[in-house]
Amino acid sequence: MNNVAHKSRRREETEAPKLKRKEYEQKLRKLYIELVKIQEWVKKEGKKGMPL
């Protein structure tokens, strides 16, 4: 098997199934809300750096 075909096949095996637009936007909104919560906590606590 050539290298290009192998990389393409491996990418297909690890990719999540495509989301419908509405589902994508719902998940994105939830993640954004969590990000804002973390940002507020970091500001309140006076933390520096990026939370992991």
N, C-alpha and C positions, 0 to 999 in steps of 0.2 A: 504494500500500500504506500502511495507516495505521501510526502509530508503534508501537503495542502489538504488532501482528502482526510487524513488523520485528524488534523486540527479542526476541520469543519465538522466531522463526526463527533469529536469530543465536545465541541461547543453545543451541538444539538442535544447531547446527553445531559448537559449541565444547565441549560436554559430552562427557566420556568415557562409554563404555557402563557401565551399572550392573554392579557386581560381586555375585557371590553372597556370602552372609554369611561362609562359611568362607574364601573367597578374600580378602574384605575384612579379616577378622581376621588372616589370615596376613601380609598386606601391612602392616597396622597394627602388628603385633608387630615386624616387621623395622625399620620406621621408628622405633618406640619404642626398640629396642636401639641404633640409630644415635644417637638423641638422648641416651641415657644415656652412650654413649661420648664424645660431644662434651662433655657436661656434666662428665664426669670429667677430660677433657683440660684444659678451661677451669680447673677447680679446681686441678689439678696444676701448670699453668703460671702460675697466679695472674692470669689474664687478667680484664679487666673488660669489660662490655658484652655484646652479643649476637653470637655468631658467625654469619656469613652464608655 
